[in-house]
Amino acid sequence: MPIDAAKALAAGPRTGEISWTARDVMLYHLGIGAGVPATDPDELRYTLETRLHVLPSFATVAGAGSPGVIGGLSMPGVEVDLAHVLHGGQSLTVHRPVPAQGTATTTARIAAVYDKGTAAVLVMRTEAADADGPLWTNDAQIFVRGEGGWGGDRGPSARLRPPTGDPDRTLERAVREDQALLYRLSGDYNPLHADPEFAKTAGFDRPILHGLCTYGITLKAVVDTLLGGDVTRVRSYATRFAGVVYPGETLRIRLWREDGSVRAEVSAVEREAAPVLTDTVVQHS
């Protein structure tokens, strides 16, 4: 079996050092669509180094995205075909605001392996800390088609209850034709997002947008519209990737206020509101 769950879970953590600069932060922000209109003061806080605010989802690419999803596929006990891999979900806990530049030590390990029958799900946990203490904890849920069925733990399956009532805000965000090409410069060079032939091998008509790009676009929408533009109010952010986005499409983002949190549902307008992100919650102060 290409995935040895016992070996993956028993493996010691992988540690490393990452660093980032204001340039990396600004490039990430541009990759998720910041800077439109270019002279808007609310956008300049994402794109101008003299007033830079760091969107917490930058933590998913800090240090060029290492170790990230691709790193999880090189852990002990994991040998899979990249063409069978999809990013199933992501959760982020922010322990304090992410600085515009810094150096941190990361500790990465496979925190769980679930048997979904027709697929396996790996939970890749990455914790980052600097000299002042913990910065963030990232959990990436890696979905590997065709690698389940060994009789292992199926893992949690409960879905969140749907938001109730009409959304407090409904927004639309256009995805540029070159959005994936720009976003991948932050460190995720999976050819699924750039190479048409590889995308066809993986079962898609053309390259798809990174799930974490949609993740960032959505968090920015929440911060800008319901959190007063204050990135430091975000405490945690979790989502399930329910479908793909193709560059050039339009995202419809529906937001509901709840006590201490914002619920979000994201769909692709041009494909009859096909679901993209579900079970999405931003916890905030």
C-alpha positions in Angstrom: 0.0 0.0 0.0 1.5 3.4 -1.0 0.4 5.0 2.2 1.6 3.2 5.4 -0.6 4.9 8.0 1.3 3.5 11.0 4.7 4.6 9.6 3.4 8.0 8.7 2.0 8.6 12.2 5.0 7.3 14.0 7.5 9.4 12.1 9.2 12.1 14.0 8.4 15.7 13.2 10.3 17.5 10.4 11.8 20.8 11.5 13.1 23.6 9.4 13.6 27.4 9.3 11.7 29.7 7.1 11.9 33.4 6.5 9.9 36.0 4.6 10.1 39.7 3.7 7.6 42.4 2.9 8.1 41.6 -0.8 6.8 38.0 -0.2 3.7 39.4 1.6 2.9 41.9 -1.1 3.4 39.2 -3.8 1.0 36.9 -1.9 -1.6 39.7 -1.6 -1.4 40.4 -5.3 -1.8 36.6 -6.0 -5.2 36.7 -4.2 -6.4 39.7 -6.1 -5.4 42.7 -3.8 -4.6 46.0 -5.4 -7.8 46.7 -7.3 -8.3 49.7 -7.5 -4.5 50.2 -7.3 -4.8 53.6 -5.5 -7.6 52.7 -3.1 -6.3 53.3 0.5 -7.9 50.1 1.6 -6.0 48.2 -1.0 -2.7 49.9 -0.4 -2.5 48.4 3.1 -2.0 45.1 1.3 0.4 46.3 -1.5 2.5 49.2 -0.1 5.4 48.4 2.2 5.1 51.6 4.2 1.6 50.6 5.5 1.6 46.9 5.1 -0.9 44.7 7.0 -0.5 41.0 6.7 -3.5 38.9 5.9 -3.3 35.9 8.3 -3.7 33.4 5.4 -0.2 34.4 4.3 0.9 31.8 6.8 -0.1 29.1 4.3 2.7 30.2 2.0 5.3 31.8 4.3 8.7 30.5 3.5 7.6 29.7 -0.1 4.8 27.4 1.1 7.1 25.0 2.9 6.4 22.3 3.9 2.7 22.6 2.8 0.8 20.0 0.8 3.6 18.9 -1.4 5.9 18.5 1.7 3.3 16.2 3.2 3.7 13.9 0.2 7.4 13.4 1.0 6.9 12.3 4.6 7.8 8.8 5.7 5.1 6.2 4.8 3.7 8.4 2.0 4.3 7.5 -1.6 1.6 8.6 -4.0 1.0 9.9 -7.5 0.7 13.7 -7.5 -2.0 13.5 -10.2 -4.2 11.7 -7.7 -3.8 14.4 -5.0 -6.3 17.2 -4.2 -6.3 19.7 -1.3 -9.4 18.7 0.7 -9.5 21.4 3.4 -7.5 23.8 5.4 -7.6 25.2 8.9 -5.4 27.9 10.4 -5.0 29.1 14.0 -3.3 32.4 14.5 -1.5 32.8 17.8 -0.6 36.4 17.3 -0.4 38.8 14.3 1.9 37.7 11.5 4.8 40.1 11.1 5.5 41.7 7.7 9.0 40.1 7.8 10.5 37.5 10.0 12.2 34.2 10.5 10.5 31.2 12.2 11.1 27.6 13.0 8.5 25.2 11.6 7.6 21.7 12.9 5.7 19.5 10.5 4.2 16.1 10.9 1.4 13.8 9.7 -1.2 14.3 12.5 -3.8 11.9 11.2 -4.5 9.4 8.4 -8.1 8.6 7.5 -9.5 5.8 5.3 -12.4 7.1 3.3 -12.9 3.9 1.3 -12.1 5.2 -2.2 -9.5 7.7 -0.9 -7.2 8.4 1.9 -7.0 11.7 3.8 -3.7 12.9 5.3 -3.7 15.7 7.9 -0.4 17.6 7.6 0.1 19.8 10.6 2.7 22.6 10.5 3.4 24.8 13.6 5.5 27.9 13.3 7.3 29.9 16.1 9.8 32.6 16.3 11.9 34.0 19.2 8.8 35.5 20.8 6.8 32.2 20.8 4.2 30.5 18.7 3.0 32.3 15.5 0.5 29.9 13.8 -0.7 26.3 13.4 -1.7 25.1 9.9 -3.6 21.9 9.2 -3.8 20.8 5.5 -6.2 18.0 4.7 -4.7 16.1 1.7 -7.1 14.0 -0.3 -5.5 11.1 -2.2 -7.8 9.4 -4.7 -7.6 5.6 -4.9 -5.6 5.1 -1.7 -8.2 4.1 0.8 -9.8 0.8 1.6 -7.4 -0.7 4.1 -9.9 -0.7 7.0 -8.5 2.3 8.9 -10.2 5.0 10.9 -12.6 7.0 8.7 -12.1 10.1 10.8 -14.6 12.9 11.5 -17.4 13.1 9.0 -19.9 15.5 10.7 -20.7 18.5 8.5 -21.4 21.9 9.9 -25.0 23.0 10.0 -25.8 25.3 7.1 -26.0 29.0 7.9 -29.6 30.2 8.5 -31.4 33.1 7.0 -30.3 35.5 4.2 -26.6 36.3 4.1 -25.5 39.6 5.7 -23.3 40.3 2.6 -23.1 38.8 -0.9 -20.0 39.7 -2.9 -18.6 38.8 -6.3 -14.9 38.6 -7.0 -13.5 38.1 -10.5 -10.6 35.6 -10.9 -8.1 36.8 -13.4 -7.1 34.5 -16.3 -3.5 34.5 -15.0 -4.4 34.3 -11.3 -3.0 30.8 -10.8 0.2 31.8 -12.6 0.6 34.7 -10.3 -0.3 32.9 -7.1 2.0 30.0 -7.8 5.0 32.4 -7.4 4.4 32.3 -3.7 5.6 28.7 -3.6 3.1 26.2 -4.8 4.4 25.0 -8.2 2.1 22.0 -8.6 1.7 21.7 -12.4 -2.0 21.1 -11.9 -2.4 24.9 -11.7 -0.3 25.8 -14.8 0.3 22.8 -17.2 -2.8 22.0 -19.4 -1.5 18.5 -20.2 -0.9 17.6 -16.5 -4.4 19.0 -15.7 -5.9 16.6 -18.2 -4.0 13.7 -16.7 -5.5 14.7 -13.4 -9.0 14.7 -14.9 -9.6 18.4 -15.5 -10.3 20.2 -18.8 -7.7 22.8 -18.0 -5.5 24.0 -15.1 -7.5 24.9 -11.9 -6.9 27.6 -9.4 -5.1 26.7 -6.1 -7.6 26.1 -3.4 -5.5 28.2 -1.1 -5.9 31.1 -3.5 -9.7 30.9 -3.1 -9.1 30.6 0.6 -7.1 33.8 0.7 -9.6 35.7 -1.6 -12.4 34.7 0.8 -10.6 35.7 4.0 -9.7 39.1 2.5 -13.4 39.6 1.6 -14.4 38.8 5.3 -11.7 41.1 6.7 -12.5 44.0 4.3 -16.3 43.9 4.6 -17.2 42.6 8.1 -14.0 43.1 10.3 -13.4 46.7 9.4 -10.2 45.9 7.5 -8.5 44.8 10.7 -6.4 41.7 10.0 -5.4 41.3 13.6 -9.0 40.4 14.6 -8.7 37.0 12.9 -8.2 34.2 15.4 -8.8 31.1 13.2 -10.0 30.2 9.7 -11.2 26.8 8.5 -12.8 25.6 5.2 -13.5 22.5 3.1 -12.7 22.6 -0.6 -15.9 21.4 -2.1 -15.1 22.1 -5.8 -12.7 23.6 -8.2 -12.3 27.1 -9.6 -11.1 27.8 -13.1 -9.1 31.0 -13.8 -11.3 33.6 -15.4 -14.4 32.6 -13.4 -16.3 34.8 -10.9 -16.6 33.8 -7.2 -19.8 34.5 -5.3 -19.0 34.9 -1.6 -21.9 34.9 0.8 -21.2 35.9 4.4 -23.3 35.4 7.6 -22.4 37.1 10.9 -22.6 34.8 14.0 -21.5 35.4 17.6 -17.7 35.8 17.4 -17.5 34.3 13.9 -18.3 34.7 10.2 -19.7 31.9 8.2 -19.0 31.8 4.4 -20.1 29.9 1.4 -18.4 30.4 -1.9 -19.6 29.3 -5.4 -18.6 29.7 -9.1 -21.1 32.0 -10.8 -20.6 30.8 -14.3 -21.2 27.1 -13.4 -24.7 27.6 -12.0 -23.3 28.5 -8.5 -21.3 25.2 -8.2 -20.0 25.0 -4.6 -16.3 25.9 -4.1 -15.8 26.4 -0.4 -18.2 25.0 2.3 -18.1 24.6 6.1 -16.1 27.8 6.2 -15.8 29.7 9.5 -13.6 32.7 10.5 -13.4 33.1 14.2 -12.6 36.6 15.3 -12.3 39.0 18.2 
